[in-house]
């Protein structure tokens, strides 16, 4: 909820940092000025984004803007900016925003291009893994390398990759799948593994490659074009809950499949019977998807196997339930431009982002000249012992001798004590590099690079004024969210007495249309429905009717029971609003009989039946009254002469 709120807020407040020109005060809140340039940029920037025409009116927009500033002023007055949770969230948001400024755009662009090129192909590969820790000793690393290299040579000499994978691979799944990883494309595997897979020709074995898991050799079994995306519709019956008859959905889905084979409309059957509520009303149509985008591999494989010539699947079961899938269309992978932003986000989460980080660090080494104090480093080196290798090293009790400068970055001094704390924090990483002097040299280089990046990050507001502006927007947005949650949203949810009174005071309460508690029986065969009607008049129950008229091969009649509003897509249009058994009537390709058990007249929904809408309306009511109270609490003065000039400029 907070992310959505802040997203809309940033649209409202984007690009508000002032230019180097004289500022005119538009209004003040308790003598604090708010300026014309900010208001105009906000209004003009978002003019095309506003859907509510009333909000384009400058008078109304000024009222909204003043209301926003009043709320932020209130938040600061009551000290929400001092809350630890708020400060941590602001830090988190700033960290996210900073990623756009702490990456090498050239390296990023190259990785995006490479990722898109690789997306065009899907690779099926098998692998053998010999595990070795990233921080293993040189001896253990060499031992693992020799083992994987020996296995590669045995395969090249003619031994079976599958058998050696089963016998020697330390990937636990290899015993079952012989190392076969199936098809994958870019961003599915760690980057080093992906690189080796894409650079190995089909049918060949890669050289040993190192990942954080250990050493691998990869056999590329197949390379195919990316399947792109597919659009399908489906009918789904959910798996039964524990204690219910597990065969019921299977039996029903088979009945529906037979009706499709009999020529009945897939879309109509989806509307009547599919238990996927998000797609049933649309005839079962799903948003299009690509490989790996759904959580059911079974569903994906069936969907991609369908074609225009073979458009309907047989019933099959996934972990969610039973499905029948209908093909609609297929789409190639997205163009480079269309997928660029998505790929950039994937790279930021992928281990290839290290390439970007390393590139920036190299630039920072050139930007900030760092000179180490060798006397301080020598003193530090004397207190770090071989206990470090066993994670038992402790800092000296007296750290005062190390409080001096180890090096500096611009005006920031980095002390020897800070480096000692860093060494302490890193000893559990398990480095095996000896002697300790070599390990310290490596640790120093990493520490220095970390400090360079930290200094650069901490000074982004100075380096990039637009970054400072966006951070300020988030700062106010987080404050406003916390204030709204405290003053409005939580109150609307927990103030049961106030909500009940608000509901009672509504002249136009949400209403139910007339509802029918009924059973709907349907078939494409009139003679079948004549038999159904006769049986219903004799008092025969629905289950018996289905057993007598449906066979293993043919589903002649379907029954749906429930309470539905008149006019719902489930209910035939010819349904009469009266209790009792109808005659046979036809709509489209179907013959229907309805049995109405009860007519529930239209009327107001109870508070429980429309609670979500009432809570939302109550929130708006509370907020409006609250803003009016804030106008009384704070002194707001609008410079009307200046505002009239704004109106004239914008109209031109």
PEDA-V17035 format. One record per residue. N is the residue number from 1. RES is the residue in three letters. SS is DSSP state (a for helix, b for strand, c for the rest). Layout:
n:N res:RES ss:SS
n:N res:RES ss:SS
This chain:
n:1 res:UNK ss:c
n:2 res:UNK ss:a
n:3 res:UNK ss:a
n:4 res:UNK ss:a
n:5 res:UNK ss:a
n:6 res:UNK ss:a
n:7 res:UNK ss:a
n:8 res:UNK ss:a
n:9 res:UNK ss:a
n:10 res:UNK ss:a
n:11 res:UNK ss:a
n:12 res:UNK ss:a
n:13 res:UNK ss:a
n:14 res:UNK ss:c
n:15 res:UNK ss:c
n:16 res:UNK ss:c
n:17 res:UNK ss:c
n:18 res:UNK ss:c
n:19 res:UNK ss:c
n:20 res:UNK ss:c
n:21 res:UNK ss:c
n:22 res:UNK ss:c
n:23 res:UNK ss:c
n:24 res:UNK ss:c
n:25 res:UNK ss:b
n:26 res:UNK ss:b
n:27 res:UNK ss:b
n:28 res:UNK ss:b
n:29 res:UNK ss:b
n:30 res:UNK ss:c
n:31 res:UNK ss:c
n:32 res:UNK ss:b
n:33 res:UNK ss:b
n:34 res:UNK ss:b
n:35 res:UNK ss:b
n:36 res:UNK ss:a
n:37 res:UNK ss:a
n:38 res:UNK ss:a
n:39 res:UNK ss:a
n:40 res:UNK ss:a
n:41 res:UNK ss:a
n:42 res:UNK ss:a
n:43 res:UNK ss:a
n:44 res:UNK ss:a
n:45 res:UNK ss:a
n:46 res:UNK ss:a
n:47 res:UNK ss:c
n:48 res:UNK ss:c
n:49 res:UNK ss:c
n:50 res:UNK ss:c
n:51 res:UNK ss:c
n:52 res:UNK ss:c
n:53 res:UNK ss:a
n:54 res:UNK ss:a
n:55 res:UNK ss:a
n:56 res:UNK ss:a
n:57 res:UNK ss:c
n:58 res:UNK ss:a
n:59 res:UNK ss:a
n:60 res:UNK ss:a
n:61 res:UNK ss:a
n:62 res:UNK ss:a
n:63 res:UNK ss:a
n:64 res:UNK ss:a
n:65 res:UNK ss:a
n:66 res:UNK ss:a
n:67 res:UNK ss:a
n:68 res:UNK ss:a
n:69 res:UNK ss:a
n:70 res:UNK ss:a
n:71 res:UNK ss:a
n:72 res:UNK ss:a
n:73 res:UNK ss:a
n:74 res:UNK ss:a
n:75 res:UNK ss:a
n:76 res:UNK ss:a
n:77 res:UNK ss:a
n:78 res:UNK ss:c
n:79 res:UNK ss:c
n:80 res:UNK ss:a
n:81 res:UNK ss:a
n:82 res:UNK ss:a
n:83 res:UNK ss:c
n:84 res:UNK ss:a
n:85 res:UNK ss:a
n:86 res:UNK ss:a
n:87 res:UNK ss:a
n:88 res:UNK ss:a
n:89 res:UNK ss:a
n:90 res:UNK ss:a
n:91 res:UNK ss:a
n:92 res:UNK ss:a
n:93 res:UNK ss:a
n:94 res:UNK ss:a
n:95 res:UNK ss:a
n:96 res:UNK ss:a
n:97 res:UNK ss:a
n:98 res:UNK ss:a
n:99 res:UNK ss:c
n:100 res:UNK ss:c
n:101 res:UNK ss:c
n:102 res:UNK ss:c
n:103 res:UNK ss:c
n:104 res:UNK ss:c
n:105 res:UNK ss:a
n:106 res:UNK ss:a
n:107 res:UNK ss:a
n:108 res:UNK ss:a
n:109 res:UNK ss:a
n:110 res:UNK ss:a
n:111 res:UNK ss:a
n:112 res:UNK ss:a
n:113 res:UNK ss:a
n:114 res:UNK ss:a
n:115 res:UNK ss:a
n:116 res:UNK ss:a
n:117 res:UNK ss:a
n:118 res:UNK ss:a
n:119 res:UNK ss:a
n:120 res:UNK ss:c
n:121 res:UNK ss:b
n:122 res:UNK ss:b
n:123 res:UNK ss:b
n:124 res:UNK ss:b
n:125 res:UNK ss:b
n:126 res:UNK ss:b
n:127 res:UNK ss:b
n:128 res:UNK ss:b
n:129 res:UNK ss:b
n:130 res:UNK ss:b
n:131 res:UNK ss:b
n:132 res:UNK ss:c
n:133 res:UNK ss:c
n:134 res:UNK ss:c
n:135 res:UNK ss:c
n:136 res:UNK ss:c
n:137 res:UNK ss:c
n:138 res:UNK ss:a
n:139 res:UNK ss:a
n:140 res:UNK ss:a
n:141 res:UNK ss:a
n:142 res:UNK ss:a
n:143 res:UNK ss:a
n:144 res:UNK ss:a
n:145 res:UNK ss:a
n:146 res:UNK ss:a
n:147 res:UNK ss:a
n:148 res:UNK ss:a
n:149 res:UNK ss:a
n:150 res:UNK ss:a
n:151 res:UNK ss:a
n:152 res:UNK ss:a
n:153 res:UNK ss:a
n:154 res:UNK ss:a
n:155 res:UNK ss:a
n:156 res:UNK ss:a
n:157 res:UNK ss:c
n:158 res:UNK ss:c
n:159 res:UNK ss:c
n:160 res:UNK ss:c
n:161 res:UNK ss:a
n:162 res:UNK ss:a
n:163 res:UNK ss:a
n:164 res:UNK ss:a
n:165 res:UNK ss:a
n:166 res:UNK ss:a
n:167 res:UNK ss:a
n:168 res:UNK ss:a
n:169 res:UNK ss:c
n:170 res:UNK ss:c
n:171 res:UNK ss:c
n:172 res:UNK ss:c
n:173 res:UNK ss:c
n:174 res:UNK ss:a
n:175 res:UNK ss:a
n:176 res:UNK ss:a
n:177 res:UNK ss:a
n:178 res:UNK ss:c
n:179 res:UNK ss:c
n:180 res:UNK ss:b
n:181 res:UNK ss:b
n:182 res:UNK ss:b
n:183 res:UNK ss:b
n:184 res:UNK ss:b
n:185 res:UNK ss:c
n:186 res:UNK ss:c
n:187 res:UNK ss:c
n:188 res:UNK ss:c
n:189 res:UNK ss:c
n:190 res:UNK ss:c
n:191 res:UNK ss:a
n:192 res:UNK ss:a
n:193 res:UNK ss:a
n:194 res:UNK ss:a
n:195 res:UNK ss:a
n:196 res:UNK ss:a
n:197 res:UNK ss:a
n:198 res:UNK ss:a
n:199 res:UNK ss:a
n:200 res:UNK ss:c
n:201 res:UNK ss:c
n:202 res:UNK ss:c
n:203 res:UNK ss:c
n:204 res:UNK ss:c
n:205 res:UNK ss:b
n:206 res:UNK ss:c
n:207 res:UNK ss:c
n:208 res:UNK ss:c
n:209 res:UNK ss:b
n:210 res:UNK ss:b
n:211 res:UNK ss:b
n:212 res:UNK ss:c
n:213 res:UNK ss:c
n:214 res:UNK ss:b
n:215 res:UNK ss:b
n:216 res:UNK ss:b
n:217 res:UNK ss:b
n:218 res:UNK ss:b
n:219 res:UNK ss:b
n:220 res:UNK ss:b
n:221 res:UNK ss:b
n:222 res:UNK ss:b
n:223 res:UNK ss:b
n:224 res:UNK ss:b
n:225 res:UNK ss:b
n:226 res:UNK ss:c
n:227 res:UNK ss:c
n:228 res:UNK ss:c
n:229 res:UNK ss:b
n:230 res:UNK ss:b
n:231 res:UNK ss:b
n:232 res:UNK ss:b
n:233 res:UNK ss:b
n:234 res:UNK ss:b
n:235 res:UNK ss:b
n:236 res:UNK ss:b
n:237 res:UNK ss:b
n:238 res:UNK ss:b
n:239 res:UNK ss:c
n:240 res:UNK ss:c
n:241 res:UNK ss:c
n:242 res:UNK ss:c
n:243 res:UNK ss:c
n:244 res:UNK ss:c
n:245 res:UNK ss:c
n:246 res:UNK ss:c
n:247 res:UNK ss:a
n:248 res:UNK ss:a
n:249 res:UNK ss:a
n:250 res:UNK ss:a
n:251 res:UNK ss:a
n:252 res:UNK ss:a
n:253 res:UNK ss:a
n:254 res:UNK ss:a
n:255 res:UNK ss:a
n:256 res:UNK ss:a
n:257 res:UNK ss:a
n:258 res:UNK ss:a
n:259 res:UNK ss:a
n:260 res:UNK ss:a
n:261 res:UNK ss:a
n:262 res:UNK ss:c
n:263 res:UNK ss:c
n:264 res:UNK ss:c
n:265 res:UNK ss:c
n:266 res:UNK ss:a
n:267 res:UNK ss:a
n:268 res:UNK ss:a
n:269 res:UNK ss:a
n:270 res:UNK ss:a
n:271 res:UNK ss:a
n:272 res:UNK ss:a
n:273 res:UNK ss:a
n:274 res:UNK ss:c
n:275 res:UNK ss:c
n:276 res:UNK ss:c
n:277 res:UNK ss:a
n:278 res:UNK ss:a
n:279 res:UNK ss:a
n:280 res:UNK ss:a
n:281 res:UNK ss:c
n:282 res:UNK ss:c
n:283 res:UNK ss:c
n:284 res:UNK ss:c
n:285 res:UNK ss:b
n:286 res:UNK ss:c
n:287 res:UNK ss:c
n:288 res:UNK ss:c
n:289 res:UNK ss:b
n:290 res:UNK ss:b
n:291 res:UNK ss:c
n:292 res:UNK ss:c
n:293 res:UNK ss:c
n:294 res:UNK ss:c
n:295 res:UNK ss:c
n:296 res:UNK ss:c
n:297 res:UNK ss:a
n:298 res:UNK ss:a
n:299 res:UNK ss:a
n:300 res:UNK ss:a
n:301 res:UNK ss:a
n:302 res:UNK ss:a
n:303 res:UNK ss:a
n:304 res:UNK ss:a
n:305 res:UNK ss:a
n:306 res:UNK ss:c
n:307 res:UNK ss:c
n:308 res:UNK ss:c
n:309 res:UNK ss:c
n:310 res:UNK ss:c
n:311 res:UNK ss:c
n:312 res:UNK ss:b
n:313 res:UNK ss:c
n:314 res:UNK ss:c
n:315 res:UNK ss:c
n:316 res:UNK ss:b
n:317 res:UNK ss:b
n:318 res:UNK ss:c
n:319 res:UNK ss:c
n:320 res:UNK ss:c
n:321 res:UNK ss:b
n:322 res:UNK ss:b
n:323 res:UNK ss:b
n:324 res:UNK ss:b
n:325 res:UNK ss:b
n:326 res:UNK ss:b
n:327 res:UNK ss:b
n:328 res:UNK ss:b
n:329 res:UNK ss:b
n:330 res:UNK ss:b
n:331 res:UNK ss:b
n:332 res:UNK ss:c
n:333 res:UNK ss:c
n:334 res:UNK ss:c
n:335 res:UNK ss:c
n:336 res:UNK ss:a
n:337 res:UNK ss:a
n:338 res:UNK ss:a
n:339 res:UNK ss:a
n:340 res:UNK ss:a
n:341 res:UNK ss:a
n:342 res:UNK ss:a
n:343 res:UNK ss:a
n:344 res:UNK ss:a
n:345 res:UNK ss:a
n:346 res:UNK ss:a
n:347 res:UNK ss:a
n:348 res:UNK ss:a
n:349 res:UNK ss:a
n:350 res:UNK ss:c
n:351 res:UNK ss:c
n:352 res:UNK ss:c
n:353 res:UNK ss:a
n:354 res:UNK ss:a
n:355 res:UNK ss:a
n:356 res:UNK ss:a
n:357 res:UNK ss:a
n:358 res:UNK ss:a
n:359 res:UNK ss:a
n:360 res:UNK ss:a
n:361 res:UNK ss:a
n:362 res:UNK ss:a
n:363 res:UNK ss:a
n:364 res:UNK ss:a
n:365 res:UNK ss:a
n:366 res:UNK ss:a
n:367 res:UNK ss:a
n:368 res:UNK ss:c
n:369 res:UNK ss:c
n:370 res:UNK ss:c
n:371 res:UNK ss:c
n:372 res:UNK ss:c
n:373 res:UNK ss:c
n:374 res:UNK ss:a
n:375 res:UNK ss:a
n:376 res:UNK ss:a
n:377 res:UNK ss:a
n:378 res:UNK ss:a
n:379 res:UNK ss:a
n:380 res:UNK ss:a
n:381 res:UNK ss:a
n:382 res:UNK ss:a
n:383 res:UNK ss:a
n:384 res:UNK ss:c
n:385 res:UNK ss:c
n:386 res:UNK ss:a
n:387 res:UNK ss:a
n:388 res:UNK ss:a
n:389 res:UNK ss:a
n:390 res:UNK ss:a
n:391 res:UNK ss:c
n:392 res:UNK ss:c
n:393 res:UNK ss:c
n:394 res:UNK ss:c
n:395 res:UNK ss:c
n:396 res:UNK ss:c
n:397 res:UNK ss:c
n:398 res:UNK ss:c
n:399 res:UNK ss:c
n:400 res:UNK ss:a
n:401 res:UNK ss:a
n:402 res:UNK ss:a
n:403 res:UNK ss:c
n:404 res:UNK ss:c
n:405 res:UNK ss:b
n:406 res:UNK ss:b
n:407 res:UNK ss:b
n:408 res:UNK ss:b
n:409 res:UNK ss:b
n:410 res:UNK ss:c
n:411 res:UNK ss:c
n:412 res:UNK ss:b
n:413 res:UNK ss:b
n:414 res:UNK ss:b
n:415 res:UNK ss:b
n:416 res:UNK ss:a
n:417 res:UNK ss:a
n:418 res:UNK ss:a
n:419 res:UNK ss:a
n:420 res:UNK ss:a
n:421 res:UNK ss:a
n:422 res:UNK ss:a
n:423 res:UNK ss:a
n:424 res:UNK ss:a
n:425 res:UNK ss:a
n:426 res:UNK ss:a
n:427 res:UNK ss:a
n:428 res:UNK ss:a
n:429 res:UNK ss:a
n:430 res:UNK ss:c
n:431 res:UNK ss:c
n:432 res:UNK ss:c
n:433 res:UNK ss:c
n:434 res:UNK ss:c
n:435 res:UNK ss:c
n:436 res:UNK ss:a
n:437 res:UNK ss:a
n:438 res:UNK ss:a
n:439 res:UNK ss:a
n:440 res:UNK ss:a
n:441 res:UNK ss:a
n:442 res:UNK ss:a
n:443 res:UNK ss:a
n:444 res:UNK ss:a
n:445 res:UNK ss:a
n:446 res:UNK ss:a
n:447 res:UNK ss:a
n:448 res:UNK ss:a
n:449 res:UNK ss:a
n:450 res:UNK ss:a
n:451 res:UNK ss:a
n:452 res:UNK ss:a
n:453 res:UNK ss:a
n:454 res:UNK ss:a
n:455 res:UNK ss:a
n:456 res:UNK ss:a
n:457 res:UNK ss:a
n:458 res:UNK ss:a
n:459 res:UNK ss:c
n:460 res:UNK ss:a
n:461 res:UNK ss:a
n:462 res:UNK ss:a
n:463 res:UNK ss:a
n:464 res:UNK ss:c
n:465 res:UNK ss:a
n:466 res:UNK ss:a
n:467 res:UNK ss:a
n:468 res:UNK ss:a
n:469 res:UNK ss:a
n:470 res:UNK ss:a
n:471 res:UNK ss:a
n:472 res:UNK ss:a
n:473 res:UNK ss:a
n:474 res:UNK ss:a
n:475 res:UNK ss:a
n:476 res:UNK ss:a
n:477 res:UNK ss:a
n:478 res:UNK ss:a
n:479 res:UNK ss:a
n:480 res:UNK ss:a
n:481 res:UNK ss:a
n:482 res:UNK ss:a
n:483 res:UNK ss:a
n:484 res:UNK ss:a
n:485 res:UNK ss:a
n:486 res:UNK ss:a
n:487 res:UNK ss:a
n:488 res:UNK ss:a
n:489 res:UNK ss:a
n:490 res:UNK ss:a
n:491 res:UNK ss:a
n:492 res:UNK ss:a
n:493 res:UNK ss:a
n:494 res:UNK ss:a
n:495 res:UNK ss:c
n:496 res:UNK ss:a
n:497 res:UNK ss:a
n:498 res:UNK ss:a
n:499 res:UNK ss:a
n:500 res:UNK ss:a
n:501 res:UNK ss:a
n:502 res:UNK ss:a
n:503 res:UNK ss:a
n:504 res:UNK ss:a
n:505 res:UNK ss:a
n:506 res:UNK ss:c
n:507 res:UNK ss:c
n:508 res:UNK ss:c
n:509 res:UNK ss:c
n:510 res:UNK ss:c
n:511 res:UNK ss:b
n:512 res:UNK ss:b
n:513 res:UNK ss:c
n:514 res:UNK ss:c
n:515 res:UNK ss:b
n:516 res:UNK ss:b
n:517 res:UNK ss:b
n:518 res:UNK ss:b
n:519 res:UNK ss:b
n:520 res:UNK ss:b
n:521 res:UNK ss:b
n:522 res:UNK ss:b
n:523 res:UNK ss:b
n:524 res:UNK ss:c
n:525 res:UNK ss:c
n:526 res:UNK ss:a
n:527 res:UNK ss:a
n:528 res:UNK ss:a
n:529 res:UNK ss:a
n:530 res:UNK ss:a
n:531 res:UNK ss:a
n:532 res:UNK ss:a
n:533 res:UNK ss:a
n:534 res:UNK ss:a
n:535 res:UNK ss:a
n:536 res:UNK ss:a
n:537 res:UNK ss:a
n:538 res:UNK ss:c
n:539 res:UNK ss:c
n:540 res:UNK ss:c
n:541 res:UNK ss:c
n:542 res:UNK ss:a
n:543 res:UNK ss:a
n:544 res:UNK ss:a
n:545 res:UNK ss:a
n:546 res:UNK ss:a
n:547 res:UNK ss:a
n:548 res:UNK ss:a
n:549 res:UNK ss:a
n:550 res:UNK ss:c
n:551 res:UNK ss:c
n:552 res:UNK ss:c
n:553 res:UNK ss:c
n:554 res:UNK ss:c
n:555 res:UNK ss:c
n:556 res:UNK ss:c
n:557 res:UNK ss:c
n:558 res:UNK ss:b
n:559 res:UNK ss:b
n:560 res:UNK ss:b
n:561 res:UNK ss:b
n:562 res:UNK ss:b
n:563 res:UNK ss:b
n:564 res:UNK ss:b
n:565 res:UNK ss:b
n:566 res:UNK ss:c
n:567 res:UNK ss:c
n:568 res:UNK ss:c
n:569 res:UNK ss:c
n:570 res:UNK ss:c
n:571 res:UNK ss:c
n:572 res:UNK ss:c
n:573 res:UNK ss:c
n:574 res:UNK ss:c
n:575 res:UNK ss:c
n:576 res:UNK ss:c
n:577 res:UNK ss:c
n:578 res:UNK ss:c
n:579 res:UNK ss:c
n:580 res:UNK ss:b
n:581 res:UNK ss:b
n:582 res:UNK ss:c
n:583 res:UNK ss:c
n:584 res:UNK ss:c
n:585 res:UNK ss:b
n:586 res:UNK ss:b
n:587 res:UNK ss:b
n:588 res:UNK ss:c
n:589 res:UNK ss:c
n:590 res:UNK ss:b
n:591 res:UNK ss:b
n:592 res:UNK ss:b
n:593 res:UNK ss:b
n:594 res:UNK ss:b
n:595 res:UNK ss:b
n:596 res:UNK ss:b
n:597 res:UNK ss:b
n:598 res:UNK ss:b
n:599 res:UNK ss:b
n:600 res:UNK ss:b
n:601 res:UNK ss:c
n:602 res:UNK ss:c
n:603 res:UNK ss:b
n:604 res:UNK ss:b
n:605 res:UNK ss:c
n:606 res:UNK ss:c
n:607 res:UNK ss:c
n:608 res:UNK ss:a
n:609 res:UNK ss:a
n:610 res:UNK ss:a
n:611 res:UNK ss:a
n:612 res:UNK ss:a
n:613 res:UNK ss:a
n:614 res:UNK ss:a
n:615 res:UNK ss:a
n:616 res:UNK ss:a
n:617 res:UNK ss:a
n:618 res:UNK ss:a
n:619 res:UNK ss:a
n:620 res:UNK ss:a
n:621 res:UNK ss:a
n:622 res:UNK ss:a
n:623 res:UNK ss:a
n:624 res:UNK ss:a
n:625 res:UNK ss:a
n:626 res:UNK ss:a
n:627 res:UNK ss:a
n:628 res:UNK ss:a
n:629 res:UNK ss:a
n:630 res:UNK ss:a
n:631 res:UNK ss:a
n:632 res:UNK ss:a
n:633 res:UNK ss:a
n:634 res:UNK ss:c
n:635 res:UNK ss:c
n:636 res:UNK ss:b
n:637 res:UNK ss:b
n:638 res:UNK ss:b
n:639 res:UNK ss:c
n:640 res:UNK ss:a
n:641 res:UNK ss:a
n:642 res:UNK ss:a
n:643 res:UNK ss:a
n:644 res:UNK ss:a
n:645 res:UNK ss:a
n:646 res:UNK ss:a
n:647 res:UNK ss:a
n:648 res:UNK ss:a
n:649 res:UNK ss:a
n:650 res:UNK ss:a
n:651 res:UNK ss:a
n:652 res:UNK ss:c
